[in-house]
Amino acid sequence: MQNTSEQLAILEGLLFVVGEDGLTLSQIVEILVISDQEAKELLQKLRENYQATDRGIRVDFLGNRFKLTTKKEHKAYYQKLIENHDTNILSQSALETLAIIAYNQPITRMKVDEIRGVSSAQMMRKLVAKGLIKEGSRSDLPGRPILYETTSEFLDYFALSSLEDLPAIDFSSLVQEENQELDLYQSKYKENQDEVLI
């Protein structure tokens, strides 16, 4: 069984991993296998740890979930980072994530991860910070995950008057490519089968 220090470290890690989705009290209880009271005490201790002036994040209770957030008193510095030209250029990963959200919104983070094949939690946090995407409503899926969508700043950034101005994607060509790959696989498979029969 973990001691309090280890439980605090685990809880901190869990809150970091889930990002904007946050954790409910019942999820913390279930994952750490502790009582409601023990979970509340851990959250309180973690909150107290973050209250120190040399810490830049805090634990907030938002939308019935506990989340790691930045301190409001440091907002001006975060704004400088976002407005800085050098940090305002979108990377290939950011553009990829943004495109998935733009063409599939509203969409959950898990669905974005599924499409990209990698975790998008950190990238989506950056896009939220830049104001290009935002948290919308919640999905009806188990756990009611947050649905993400693009913002008016997204339209401004790409000089679009509306989402209808997004360039059309020809999915038929993608299907054709998949079919070609399948045909190639089947022909190779048949060649190998013929060799076995010979």
C-alpha positions as CSV (number, residue, x, y, z in Angstrom):
1,M,0.0,0.0,0.0
2,Q,1.3,3.5,-0.9
3,N,2.1,6.1,1.7
4,T,0.6,9.6,1.5
5,S,3.5,11.1,-0.4
6,E,3.3,8.4,-3.0
7,Q,-0.5,8.8,-3.3
8,L,0.0,12.6,-3.7
9,A,2.5,12.0,-6.5
10,I,0.1,9.5,-8.2
11,L,-2.8,11.9,-7.9
12,E,-0.8,14.7,-9.4
13,G,0.3,12.5,-12.3
14,L,-3.3,11.4,-12.9
15,L,-4.6,15.0,-13.0
16,F,-1.8,15.9,-15.4
17,V,-2.6,12.9,-17.8
18,V,-6.3,13.6,-18.0
19,G,-5.8,17.4,-18.6
20,E,-8.9,19.4,-19.3
21,D,-11.1,16.3,-18.8
22,G,-10.3,16.3,-15.1
23,L,-11.2,13.6,-12.6
24,T,-14.3,13.1,-10.5
25,L,-14.0,12.2,-6.8
26,S,-15.4,8.7,-7.5
27,Q,-12.7,8.1,-10.2
28,I,-10.0,9.1,-7.8
29,V,-11.5,6.7,-5.1
30,E,-11.7,3.9,-7.6
31,I,-8.2,4.3,-9.1
32,L,-6.3,4.8,-5.9
33,V,-8.5,2.3,-4.0
34,I,-9.2,4.7,-1.1
35,S,-12.2,6.1,0.7
36,D,-14.0,9.3,-0.2
37,Q,-12.6,10.9,2.9
38,E,-9.0,9.9,2.1
39,A,-9.5,11.2,-1.5
40,K,-10.7,14.6,-0.2
41,E,-7.8,14.8,2.2
42,L,-5.3,14.0,-0.6
43,L,-6.9,16.7,-2.8
44,Q,-6.7,19.2,0.0
45,K,-3.0,18.4,0.7
46,L,-2.3,18.8,-3.0
47,R,-4.1,22.1,-3.2
48,E,-2.1,23.3,-0.2
49,N,1.2,22.3,-1.8
50,Y,0.3,24.3,-4.9
51,Q,-0.6,27.4,-2.9
52,A,3.1,28.2,-2.4
53,T,4.4,31.2,-4.4
54,D,7.0,29.0,-6.1
55,R,4.4,26.9,-7.8
56,G,2.7,27.8,-11.1
57,I,-0.3,25.5,-11.1
58,R,-3.2,24.8,-8.8
59,V,-6.0,22.3,-8.4
60,D,-9.5,23.6,-9.2
61,F,-12.9,22.0,-8.9
62,L,-14.7,22.8,-12.2
63,G,-17.8,21.1,-13.7
64,N,-17.9,18.5,-10.9
65,R,-14.3,17.5,-11.7
66,F,-10.9,18.2,-10.3
67,K,-8.4,19.7,-12.8
68,L,-4.9,21.1,-12.8
69,T,-5.0,24.8,-13.9
70,T,-2.7,27.7,-14.1
71,K,-2.7,30.5,-11.5
72,K,-4.9,33.5,-12.5
73,E,-2.3,35.9,-11.2
74,H,0.2,34.8,-13.9
75,K,-2.3,35.3,-16.7
76,A,-0.4,38.3,-18.2
77,Y,2.7,36.1,-18.8
78,Y,0.7,33.4,-20.5
79,Q,-0.9,36.0,-22.7
80,K,2.6,37.2,-23.7
81,L,3.5,33.7,-24.7
82,I,0.5,33.3,-26.9
83,E,1.0,36.7,-28.5
84,N,4.7,36.2,-29.1
85,H,5.2,35.7,-32.9
86,D,7.8,33.0,-32.4
87,T,5.5,30.9,-30.3
88,N,2.4,31.6,-32.4
89,I,3.5,29.6,-35.4
90,L,1.6,26.3,-35.6
91,S,3.7,23.1,-35.9
92,Q,2.8,20.3,-38.2
93,S,1.3,18.4,-35.2
94,A,-0.8,21.4,-34.2
95,L,-2.1,21.8,-37.7
96,E,-2.9,18.1,-37.9
97,T,-4.8,18.1,-34.7
98,L,-6.6,21.3,-35.6
99,A,-7.6,19.9,-39.0
100,I,-9.1,16.8,-37.3
101,I,-11.1,18.9,-34.9
102,A,-12.2,21.4,-37.6
103,Y,-13.6,18.7,-39.9
104,N,-15.1,16.4,-37.2
105,Q,-16.3,18.9,-34.6
106,P,-17.7,18.5,-32.0
107,I,-15.2,15.8,-31.1
108,T,-13.7,14.2,-28.0
109,R,-10.0,14.2,-27.2
110,M,-10.1,10.3,-27.3
111,K,-11.5,10.4,-30.9
112,V,-8.7,12.8,-31.9
113,D,-6.1,10.5,-30.4
114,E,-7.7,7.5,-32.2
115,I,-7.5,9.3,-35.6
116,R,-4.0,10.6,-35.1
117,G,-2.7,7.4,-33.5
118,V,-0.9,9.3,-30.8
119,S,-1.9,11.2,-27.6
120,S,-3.1,14.8,-28.4
121,A,-3.7,16.0,-24.8
122,Q,-0.7,18.4,-24.7
123,M,-1.3,19.7,-28.2
124,M,-5.0,20.3,-27.5
125,R,-4.1,22.2,-24.3
126,K,-1.8,24.5,-26.4
127,L,-4.6,25.0,-29.0
128,V,-7.0,25.9,-26.2
129,A,-4.4,28.3,-24.8
130,K,-4.0,29.9,-28.2
131,G,-7.8,30.3,-28.4
132,L,-8.1,28.2,-31.6
133,I,-10.3,25.5,-30.0
134,K,-12.5,25.5,-27.0
135,E,-14.4,23.1,-24.8
136,G,-18.0,22.8,-25.9
137,S,-20.7,20.5,-24.4
138,R,-20.2,17.0,-23.2
139,S,-20.6,13.7,-25.1
140,D,-23.3,11.2,-24.2
141,L,-20.5,8.5,-24.1
142,P,-19.6,6.9,-20.7
143,G,-17.8,9.4,-18.5
144,R,-19.3,12.2,-20.5
145,P,-16.1,13.4,-22.1
146,I,-15.7,17.0,-23.2
147,L,-16.4,17.8,-26.9
148,Y,-14.0,20.2,-28.6
149,E,-14.8,22.7,-31.4
150,T,-13.0,25.5,-33.2
151,T,-13.4,29.2,-32.2
152,S,-14.0,32.4,-34.1
153,E,-10.2,33.0,-33.5
154,F,-9.6,29.9,-35.6
155,L,-11.6,31.4,-38.5
156,D,-9.6,34.7,-38.1
157,Y,-6.3,32.8,-38.0
158,F,-7.0,31.1,-41.3
159,A,-8.9,34.0,-42.9
160,L,-12.2,32.1,-43.1
161,S,-15.6,33.7,-43.0
162,S,-17.2,30.5,-41.8
163,L,-16.6,26.7,-41.5
164,E,-18.2,26.3,-44.9
165,D,-15.1,27.9,-46.4
166,L,-12.9,25.0,-45.3
167,P,-11.4,23.3,-48.3
168,A,-13.3,20.2,-49.3
169,I,-11.5,16.9,-48.7
170,D,-11.9,14.2,-51.4
171,F,-12.5,11.1,-49.4
172,S,-13.2,9.0,-52.5
173,S,-9.5,9.3,-53.5
174,L,-8.5,8.0,-50.0
175,V,-10.9,5.0,-50.4
176,Q,-9.5,4.4,-53.9
177,E,-6.0,4.3,-52.4
178,E,-7.1,1.9,-49.7
179,N,-8.7,-0.4,-52.4
180,Q,-5.5,-0.3,-54.5
181,E,-3.5,-1.3,-51.4
182,L,-6.0,-4.1,-50.8
183,D,-5.8,-5.3,-54.4
184,L,-2.1,-5.3,-54.3
185,Y,-2.2,-7.3,-51.1
186,Q,-4.6,-9.8,-52.6
187,S,-2.6,-10.2,-55.8
188,K,0.6,-10.8,-53.7
189,Y,-1.3,-13.2,-51.5
190,K,-2.5,-15.1,-54.7
191,E,1.0,-15.2,-56.0
192,N,2.3,-16.8,-52.8
193,Q,-0.6,-19.2,-52.8
194,D,0.2,-20.3,-56.4
195,E,3.8,-20.8,-55.4
196,V,2.7,-23.1,-52.6
197,L,0.4,-25.1,-54.9
198,I,3.3,-25.5,-57.4
